[in-house]
Amino acid sequence: MSPGLLKMWIALSGIALMFIAVISIMFSREKCKGIFKGIFATFAYLCMITAGILIFLVVFSGPVSE
């Protein structure tokens, strides 16, 4: 697998994690109560932090030369 293709998959996984985070936080705020609300919110924020780190690494790693 080429480095450019690998960076593409990493970026797409970061985008997918952001989507999961948005859905999780909406679900936790609308449907959950008590401890489940905290669990879903924590999961959502962990997904968002992980996605941010992945996207940061992809953007600032520079262009791929082949």
PyMOL CGO cylinders between C-alpha atoms (Angstrom):
from pymol import cmd
from pymol.cgo import CYLINDER

trace = [
    CYLINDER, 0.00, 0.00, 0.00, 1.40, 3.37, -0.99, 0.3, 1, 1, 1, 1, 1, 1,
    CYLINDER, 1.40, 3.37, -0.99, 1.96, 6.09, 1.62, 0.3, 1, 1, 1, 1, 1, 1,
    CYLINDER, 1.96, 6.09, 1.62, -0.63, 8.33, -0.01, 0.3, 1, 1, 1, 1, 1, 1,
    CYLINDER, -0.63, 8.33, -0.01, -3.28, 5.64, 0.12, 0.3, 1, 1, 1, 1, 1, 1,
    CYLINDER, -3.28, 5.64, 0.12, -2.44, 4.90, 3.74, 0.3, 1, 1, 1, 1, 1, 1,
    CYLINDER, -2.44, 4.90, 3.74, -2.85, 8.59, 4.62, 0.3, 1, 1, 1, 1, 1, 1,
    CYLINDER, -2.85, 8.59, 4.62, -6.20, 8.58, 2.84, 0.3, 1, 1, 1, 1, 1, 1,
    CYLINDER, -6.20, 8.58, 2.84, -7.48, 5.67, 4.95, 0.3, 1, 1, 1, 1, 1, 1,
    CYLINDER, -7.48, 5.67, 4.95, -6.23, 7.28, 8.15, 0.3, 1, 1, 1, 1, 1, 1,
    CYLINDER, -6.23, 7.28, 8.15, -8.02, 10.53, 7.25, 0.3, 1, 1, 1, 1, 1, 1,
    CYLINDER, -8.02, 10.53, 7.25, -11.23, 8.65, 6.41, 0.3, 1, 1, 1, 1, 1, 1,
    CYLINDER, -11.23, 8.65, 6.41, -11.09, 6.83, 9.73, 0.3, 1, 1, 1, 1, 1, 1,
    CYLINDER, -11.09, 6.83, 9.73, -10.73, 10.20, 11.46, 0.3, 1, 1, 1, 1, 1, 1,
    CYLINDER, -10.73, 10.20, 11.46, -13.79, 11.50, 9.62, 0.3, 1, 1, 1, 1, 1, 1,
    CYLINDER, -13.79, 11.50, 9.62, -15.73, 8.35, 10.56, 0.3, 1, 1, 1, 1, 1, 1,
    CYLINDER, -15.73, 8.35, 10.56, -14.75, 8.82, 14.22, 0.3, 1, 1, 1, 1, 1, 1,
    CYLINDER, -14.75, 8.82, 14.22, -16.04, 12.39, 14.08, 0.3, 1, 1, 1, 1, 1, 1,
    CYLINDER, -16.04, 12.39, 14.08, -19.34, 11.17, 12.67, 0.3, 1, 1, 1, 1, 1, 1,
    CYLINDER, -19.34, 11.17, 12.67, -19.61, 8.53, 15.42, 0.3, 1, 1, 1, 1, 1, 1,
    CYLINDER, -19.61, 8.53, 15.42, -18.83, 11.20, 18.02, 0.3, 1, 1, 1, 1, 1, 1,
    CYLINDER, -18.83, 11.20, 18.02, -21.58, 13.50, 16.76, 0.3, 1, 1, 1, 1, 1, 1,
    CYLINDER, -21.58, 13.50, 16.76, -24.15, 10.69, 16.71, 0.3, 1, 1, 1, 1, 1, 1,
    CYLINDER, -24.15, 10.69, 16.71, -23.09, 9.53, 20.20, 0.3, 1, 1, 1, 1, 1, 1,
    CYLINDER, -23.09, 9.53, 20.20, -23.28, 12.96, 21.77, 0.3, 1, 1, 1, 1, 1, 1,
    CYLINDER, -23.28, 12.96, 21.77, -26.70, 13.61, 20.21, 0.3, 1, 1, 1, 1, 1, 1,
    CYLINDER, -26.70, 13.61, 20.21, -27.91, 10.25, 21.49, 0.3, 1, 1, 1, 1, 1, 1,
    CYLINDER, -27.91, 10.25, 21.49, -26.55, 10.87, 24.98, 0.3, 1, 1, 1, 1, 1, 1,
    CYLINDER, -26.55, 10.87, 24.98, -28.18, 14.29, 25.23, 0.3, 1, 1, 1, 1, 1, 1,
    CYLINDER, -28.18, 14.29, 25.23, -31.57, 13.29, 23.82, 0.3, 1, 1, 1, 1, 1, 1,
    CYLINDER, -31.57, 13.29, 23.82, -32.23, 9.70, 24.88, 0.3, 1, 1, 1, 1, 1, 1,
    CYLINDER, -32.23, 9.70, 24.88, -30.05, 8.78, 27.86, 0.3, 1, 1, 1, 1, 1, 1,
    CYLINDER, -30.05, 8.78, 27.86, -30.24, 9.56, 31.56, 0.3, 1, 1, 1, 1, 1, 1,
    CYLINDER, -30.24, 9.56, 31.56, -27.97, 8.96, 34.50, 0.3, 1, 1, 1, 1, 1, 1,
    CYLINDER, -27.97, 8.96, 34.50, -24.80, 6.96, 34.15, 0.3, 1, 1, 1, 1, 1, 1,
    CYLINDER, -24.80, 6.96, 34.15, -25.49, 6.02, 30.51, 0.3, 1, 1, 1, 1, 1, 1,
    CYLINDER, -25.49, 6.02, 30.51, -25.47, 9.69, 29.57, 0.3, 1, 1, 1, 1, 1, 1,
    CYLINDER, -25.47, 9.69, 29.57, -21.99, 10.04, 31.01, 0.3, 1, 1, 1, 1, 1, 1,
    CYLINDER, -21.99, 10.04, 31.01, -20.74, 6.86, 29.37, 0.3, 1, 1, 1, 1, 1, 1,
    CYLINDER, -20.74, 6.86, 29.37, -21.96, 7.88, 25.92, 0.3, 1, 1, 1, 1, 1, 1,
    CYLINDER, -21.96, 7.88, 25.92, -20.64, 11.42, 26.34, 0.3, 1, 1, 1, 1, 1, 1,
    CYLINDER, -20.64, 11.42, 26.34, -17.22, 10.15, 27.43, 0.3, 1, 1, 1, 1, 1, 1,
    CYLINDER, -17.22, 10.15, 27.43, -17.13, 7.75, 24.48, 0.3, 1, 1, 1, 1, 1, 1,
    CYLINDER, -17.13, 7.75, 24.48, -18.07, 10.59, 22.13, 0.3, 1, 1, 1, 1, 1, 1,
    CYLINDER, -18.07, 10.59, 22.13, -15.40, 12.92, 23.43, 0.3, 1, 1, 1, 1, 1, 1,
    CYLINDER, -15.40, 12.92, 23.43, -12.75, 10.18, 23.24, 0.3, 1, 1, 1, 1, 1, 1,
    CYLINDER, -12.75, 10.18, 23.24, -13.73, 9.56, 19.62, 0.3, 1, 1, 1, 1, 1, 1,
    CYLINDER, -13.73, 9.56, 19.62, -13.51, 13.28, 18.87, 0.3, 1, 1, 1, 1, 1, 1,
    CYLINDER, -13.51, 13.28, 18.87, -10.07, 13.63, 20.49, 0.3, 1, 1, 1, 1, 1, 1,
    CYLINDER, -10.07, 13.63, 20.49, -8.77, 10.58, 18.62, 0.3, 1, 1, 1, 1, 1, 1,
    CYLINDER, -8.77, 10.58, 18.62, -10.18, 11.88, 15.34, 0.3, 1, 1, 1, 1, 1, 1,
    CYLINDER, -10.18, 11.88, 15.34, -8.59, 15.27, 15.93, 0.3, 1, 1, 1, 1, 1, 1,
    CYLINDER, -8.59, 15.27, 15.93, -5.19, 13.72, 16.54, 0.3, 1, 1, 1, 1, 1, 1,
    CYLINDER, -5.19, 13.72, 16.54, -5.46, 11.57, 13.40, 0.3, 1, 1, 1, 1, 1, 1,
    CYLINDER, -5.46, 11.57, 13.40, -6.50, 14.48, 11.20, 0.3, 1, 1, 1, 1, 1, 1,
    CYLINDER, -6.50, 14.48, 11.20, -3.78, 16.68, 12.72, 0.3, 1, 1, 1, 1, 1, 1,
    CYLINDER, -3.78, 16.68, 12.72, -1.13, 14.06, 11.92, 0.3, 1, 1, 1, 1, 1, 1,
    CYLINDER, -1.13, 14.06, 11.92, -2.37, 13.62, 8.35, 0.3, 1, 1, 1, 1, 1, 1,
    CYLINDER, -2.37, 13.62, 8.35, -2.54, 17.35, 7.62, 0.3, 1, 1, 1, 1, 1, 1,
    CYLINDER, -2.54, 17.35, 7.62, 0.79, 18.29, 9.14, 0.3, 1, 1, 1, 1, 1, 1,
    CYLINDER, 0.79, 18.29, 9.14, 2.77, 15.28, 7.87, 0.3, 1, 1, 1, 1, 1, 1,
    CYLINDER, 2.77, 15.28, 7.87, 3.11, 17.04, 4.53, 0.3, 1, 1, 1, 1, 1, 1,
    CYLINDER, 3.11, 17.04, 4.53, 2.70, 15.86, 0.98, 0.3, 1, 1, 1, 1, 1, 1,
    CYLINDER, 2.70, 15.86, 0.98, 3.63, 12.36, -0.10, 0.3, 1, 1, 1, 1, 1, 1,
    CYLINDER, 3.63, 12.36, -0.10, 6.32, 12.12, -2.76, 0.3, 1, 1, 1, 1, 1, 1,
    CYLINDER, 6.32, 12.12, -2.76, 6.49, 9.01, -4.87, 0.3, 1, 1, 1, 1, 1, 1,
]
cmd.load_cgo(trace, "trace")
